[in-house]
Amino acid sequence: MEIFAYMGKYEYEELVMCHDAASGLKAIICIHDTTLGPALGGTRMWNYASEEEALVDVLRLARGMSYKNAAAGLNLGGAKAVIIGDSKKDKSEAMFRAFGRFVEGLNGRYITAEDVGTTVEDMEYINMETNHVAGLGSIARSSGDPSPVTAYGTWRGIKACANEVWGTDSLAEKTVAVQGLGHVGYTLCKYLHEEGANLIVTDICEENVQQVVKEFNVEAVAPNKIYSAACDIFAPCALGAIINDETIPQLKCRVIAGAANNQLKEARHGDVIDSKGILYAPDFIINAGGVMNVYDELLDGGYNHDRAMRKVSTVYNNIEKVIAIAKRDHIPTCKAADVLAEERIQMMRSIKKIATKY
């Protein structure tokens, strides 16, 4: 991989390789863009097959965070970090404290938070070495686990999609197929059930399925049957790349709107579902509730839950903006979401050219 050529093509700012032999830390921090402010993005711990796989992942994720933060209307740039290792057996206090010292060395250009494979407790170890960390559980006025708030924002986004397709944002009697019943998927099911939606659910973890079936009295299907389920809305809340050549012909929905990251296997799949008349809620628009919640922790006075939830409610408005751009430019919503983010970054880049000190 020609790293500098790739960074130049997509306007990355910084790539930091972090190594600490004593703790076994092997990590990469990638800062994509700081036009809007310090770069915020979680730390993912994953047992990558190779160092190059980890590098490709962190580059892709960091750029995605720039777009997510910009489109969400946050004064934050985008970044991401990955730690190479098995999150179930390789973690230690020393590892996360060593990582925290690398974050501190960036002097506030990067703010980290939890992500796949890391927890609030891991963030608290990092916080022992740096204050540039968010999503802390035991610290007063902190935002804690973002999952329930991500689910709330996703629910709001689904309602915006319903309003576009059916002329009302009520989900009562709408059938929603939810793929993935982890923290986000479970809470999303709760919002949908309380509004009177009919649910079809699946998960690779049978325990998660049984909990939701018992609590909400819903229909469950095998994981490979969720794509062909007769539904109004398909809500992916688990794996990425699930909208692909194999699954698209099976879909019977009018809307795809869920919390999973990187739902389109390839960019062209956004064009395919658009041509089939399926409204797609771009993932980094609809699942931005978690980062909105974390952002509130960084504001003056610390975290305020009511203020954060008001901001997360605007996911509804952001979906509307994406749909409006798609109509204006005659493009699929997946491309319109990029335009929304790029227009805001470019606007702020122009404003920052104005001198304020002489």
C-alpha positions as a printed Julia matrix, in Angstrom:
358×3 Matrix{Float64}:
   0.0     0.0    0.0
   1.37    3.43  -1.0
   0.45    5.18   2.24
   1.33    8.77   1.38
  -0.41    8.53  -2.0
  -3.56    7.24  -0.29
  -3.38    9.92   2.41
  -2.94   12.6   -0.22
  -5.86   11.38  -2.31
  -8.3    11.56   0.61
  -6.66   14.5    2.46
  -5.56   12.73   5.63
  -3.53   14.74   8.14
  -1.71   12.32  10.4
  -0.97    8.66  11.0
   0.62    7.58  14.29
   2.06    4.11  14.9
   2.06    3.31  18.62
   4.21    0.54  20.13
   4.96   -0.4   23.72
   6.81   -3.68  24.21
   6.19   -3.92  27.95
   2.39   -3.93  27.65
   2.2    -5.51  24.21
   0.53   -2.45  22.72
   0.4    -2.27  18.94
  -1.93    0.53  17.87
  -2.54    2.99  15.05
  -4.11    6.42  15.44
  -5.35    8.1   12.26
  -6.42   11.75  12.15
  -8.26   12.52   8.94
  -9.38   16.15   9.22
  -9.4    18.84  11.93
 -11.06   21.66   9.95
 -14.11   21.69  12.23
 -12.24   21.09  15.49
 -10.28   18.4   17.35
 -10.73   14.97  15.8
 -13.05   12.62  17.7
 -13.28    8.9   17.06
 -13.36    5.73  19.09
 -10.64    3.19  19.79
 -11.38   -0.22  18.28
  -9.63   -3.4   19.49
  -9.66   -6.19  16.95
  -7.63   -9.31  16.21
  -6.64   -8.26  12.69
  -5.21  -10.88  10.35
  -2.37   -8.54   9.4
  -0.95   -5.11  10.16
  -1.99   -3.93   6.69
  -5.58   -4.96   7.41
  -5.48   -2.85  10.58
  -4.03    0.08   8.64
  -6.72   -0.06   5.95
  -9.43   -0.28   8.6
  -8.23    2.72  10.62
  -7.86    4.86   7.49
 -11.38    4.01   6.34
 -12.91    4.52   9.77
 -11.18    7.87  10.39
 -12.46    9.35   7.15
 -15.91    8.07   7.97
 -15.77    9.9   11.31
 -14.96   13.2    9.57
 -18.1    12.8    7.48
 -20.22   11.64  10.41
 -19.19   14.53  12.67
 -19.54   17.13   9.92
 -22.96   15.94   8.77
 -24.15   15.8   12.38
 -23.38   19.49  12.77
 -20.66   18.96  15.37
 -17.59   21.14  15.73
 -15.33   18.13  15.53
 -12.97   16.6   13.02
 -12.66   12.91  12.34
 -10.21   10.29  13.58
 -10.05    6.69  14.7
  -7.68    4.37  16.53
  -7.24    0.62  16.36
  -5.43   -1.66  18.79
  -4.28   -4.96  17.33
  -5.2    -7.83  19.64
  -7.9   -10.1   21.01
 -10.18   -7.97  23.2
 -11.21  -11.05  25.18
  -7.73  -12.07  26.35
  -5.07   -9.46  25.49
  -6.34   -6.46  27.45
  -4.53   -5.03  30.45
  -4.39   -1.84  32.48
  -0.84   -1.27  31.25
  -1.87   -1.54  27.61
  -4.59    1.11  27.83
  -2.5     3.41  29.99
   0.33    3.16  27.45
  -2.17    3.98  24.72
  -3.39    6.93  26.8
   0.11    8.37  26.83
   0.22    8.29  23.03
  -3.14   10.1   22.93
  -1.79   12.68  25.39
   1.2    13.21  23.09
  -1.16   14.5   20.39
  -1.98   17.45  22.66
  -5.73   17.47  22.08
  -5.74   16.95  18.31
  -7.34   13.55  18.95
 -10.11   12.72  21.43
 -10.84    9.03  21.88
 -13.85    7.06  23.14
 -15.03    3.45  23.25
 -15.69    1.42  20.13
 -15.88   -2.23  19.09
 -13.83   -4.32  21.49
 -13.35   -1.58  24.09
 -15.43   -0.55  27.09
 -16.09    2.32  29.44
 -13.67    0.68  31.88
 -10.92    0.7   29.23
 -11.55    4.41  28.68
 -11.08    5.03  32.38
  -7.61    3.46  32.21
  -6.82    5.76  29.28
  -8.14    8.69  31.3
  -5.47    8.02  33.94
  -2.91    9.27  31.38
  -4.88   11.85  29.39
  -8.0    14.01  29.6
  -8.56   13.69  25.86
 -11.06   10.86  26.26
 -14.87   10.84  26.37
 -17.59    8.37  27.26
 -16.45    7.75  30.82
 -18.86    5.88  33.05
 -17.97    6.66  36.66
 -16.86   10.26  36.24
 -19.47   12.86  37.18
 -21.19   14.61  34.25
 -19.92   12.11  31.68
 -21.95   10.58  28.87
 -21.3     6.89  29.58
 -22.42    4.11  27.22
 -23.54    5.69  23.9
 -25.52    2.64  22.72
 -28.99    3.63  24.04
 -28.61    7.11  22.58
 -27.51    5.7   19.22
 -30.71    3.63  19.25
 -32.81    6.71  19.98
 -31.24    8.62  17.09
 -31.77    5.63  14.79
 -35.44    5.51  15.77
 -35.74    9.21  14.96
 -34.1     8.62  11.58
 -36.46    5.75  10.79
 -39.4     8.05  11.5
 -38.02   10.65   9.08
 -37.74    7.98   6.39
 -41.29    6.83   7.06
 -42.54   10.39   6.69
 -40.87   10.64   3.27
 -42.23    7.32   1.99
 -45.7     7.18   3.55
 -46.44   10.83   4.38
 -46.52   10.2    8.14
 -43.76    9.45  10.6
 -45.92    7.14  12.67
 -44.51    3.63  12.8
 -47.65    2.08  14.25
 -48.51   -1.1   12.33
 -45.38   -0.79  10.18
 -43.37   -4.01  10.01
 -39.71   -3.53  10.85
 -37.11   -6.28  10.39
 -34.28   -5.72  12.88
 -30.97   -7.47  12.22
 -28.76   -7.55  15.34
 -30.02   -7.39  18.92
 -27.02   -6.09  20.82
 -27.18   -2.97  23.0
 -28.3    -0.73  20.12
 -30.6    -3.22  18.39
 -32.34   -4.2   21.62
 -33.05   -0.6   22.58
 -34.24    0.2   19.07
 -36.7    -2.7   19.34
 -37.98   -1.18  22.56
 -38.69    2.18  20.88
 -40.35    0.48  17.92
 -42.45   -1.82  20.1
 -43.64    1.07  22.26
 -44.77    2.92  19.13
 -46.8    -0.05  17.93
 -44.58   -1.37  15.16
 -44.62   -5.06  14.23
 -41.15   -6.58  14.65
 -39.28   -9.37  12.92
 -35.9    -9.96  14.57
 -32.73  -11.98  14.24
 -29.28  -12.28  15.78
 -26.45  -14.79  15.66
 -26.7   -14.96  19.47
 -29.74  -17.04  20.39
 -29.79  -15.59  23.9
 -30.34  -12.09  22.49
 -33.16  -13.36  20.29
 -34.94  -15.11  23.14
 -34.75  -12.0   25.33
 -36.4    -9.81  22.7
 -39.01  -12.43  21.76
 -39.97  -12.9   25.41
 -40.01   -9.2   26.28
 -41.77   -7.84  23.18
 -43.65  -10.92  21.9
 -42.23  -10.63  18.38
 -41.43  -12.94  15.49
 -37.88  -14.3   15.12
 -36.26  -15.72  11.99
 -32.92  -17.35  11.2
 -30.11  -14.88  10.43
 -30.07  -15.72   6.72
 -33.85  -15.26   6.43
 -34.01  -11.65   7.61
 -33.25  -10.23   4.14
 -36.27  -11.88   2.54
 -38.66  -11.08   5.4
 -41.79   -9.29   4.25
 -41.45   -5.89   5.89
 -41.81   -2.17   5.37
 -38.45   -1.25   6.9
 -35.22   -3.23   7.13
 -33.08   -2.07  10.08
 -29.51   -3.48   9.99
 -27.95   -3.11  13.44
 -25.11   -5.62  13.32
 -22.66   -6.38  10.53
 -21.41   -4.15   7.75
 -21.46   -4.92   4.01
 -24.87   -6.58   4.29
 -26.33   -4.65   1.32
 -24.71   -6.53  -1.55
 -25.33   -8.44  -4.78
 -26.6   -11.47  -2.88
 -28.97   -9.75  -0.45
 -30.45   -6.95  -2.56
 -32.61   -9.26  -4.75
 -34.11  -10.73  -1.55
 -35.23   -7.42  -0.05
 -38.97   -6.72   0.14
 -38.78   -3.43   2.05
 -39.4     0.2    1.06
 -36.84    1.59   3.51
 -33.39    0.53   4.74
 -32.61    2.38   7.97
 -30.49    0.94  10.76
 -27.55    1.58  13.06
 -24.91   -0.72  11.52
 -21.76    0.86  10.07
 -20.71    0.49   6.42
 -23.92   -1.21   5.34
 -23.2    -0.97   1.6
 -20.61   -3.54   0.52
 -19.65   -1.31  -2.4
 -20.63    2.26  -3.27
 -22.47    1.05  -6.38
 -24.93   -0.84  -4.2
 -26.35    2.51  -3.14
 -27.22    3.16  -6.78
 -28.77   -0.3   -7.12
 -31.17    0.05  -4.18
 -32.03    3.59  -5.27
 -32.99    2.28  -8.73
 -35.25   -0.26  -7.03
 -37.14    2.54  -5.26
 -35.8     1.7   -1.79
 -35.07    4.71   0.42
 -31.72    4.26   2.16
 -30.81    6.16   5.33
 -26.99    6.5    5.08
 -25.44    4.83   8.1
 -23.21    7.68   9.27
 -26.22   10.01   9.26
 -28.71    7.8   11.1
 -26.3     6.29  13.65
 -24.72    9.6   14.71
 -26.61    9.72  18.02
 -23.73    8.14  19.91
 -21.15   10.67  18.79
 -23.62   13.52  19.39
 -24.0    12.23  22.95
 -20.24   12.06  23.47
 -19.8    15.55  22.01
 -22.06   17.01  24.69
 -19.58   15.78  27.29
 -16.95   18.06  25.73
 -19.05   21.24  26.02
 -18.64   23.82  28.78
 -20.04   22.59  32.06
 -19.8    18.92  31.14
 -22.45   16.47  30.05
 -26.13   17.45  30.13
 -28.43   14.57  29.19
 -31.44   16.68  28.18
 -29.29   18.89  25.96
 -27.68   15.83  24.38
 -31.03   14.2   23.62
 -32.29   17.39  22.0
 -29.28   17.27  19.71
 -29.76   13.59  18.96
 -33.36   14.33  17.95
 -31.95   16.31  15.01
 -31.01   13.03  13.31
 -34.56   13.34  11.96
 -33.71   16.73  10.41
 -30.4    15.47   9.03
 -32.15   12.62   7.22
 -34.49   15.22   5.73
 -31.48   17.27   4.58
 -29.95   14.23   2.88
 -33.21   13.46   1.08
 -33.47   17.09  -0.05
 -29.92   17.03  -1.48
 -30.64   13.73  -3.23
 -33.65   15.31  -4.92
 -31.79   18.53  -5.72
 -28.79   16.84  -7.3
 -30.62   13.76  -8.66
 -28.32   11.38  -6.8
 -28.83    8.44  -4.39
 -29.01    9.27  -0.7
 -25.66    7.56  -0.02
 -23.96   10.16  -2.24
 -26.13   12.98  -0.89
 -24.86   12.23   2.63
 -21.27   12.74   1.44
 -22.3    16.04  -0.16
 -23.89   17.22   3.1
 -20.66   16.53   5.01
 -18.34   17.91   2.33
 -20.33   21.14   1.96
 -20.07   21.85   5.68
 -16.35   21.09   5.84
 -15.68   23.29   2.82
 -17.79   26.11   4.23
 -15.89   26.11   7.52
 -12.56   25.81   5.71
 -13.44   29.02   3.83
 -14.53   30.83   6.99
 -11.26   29.97   8.75
  -9.36   31.84   6.07
 -10.71   35.07   7.56
  -8.1    36.61   9.86
  -9.28   37.47  13.39
  -6.01   38.88  14.76
  -3.79   41.6   13.3
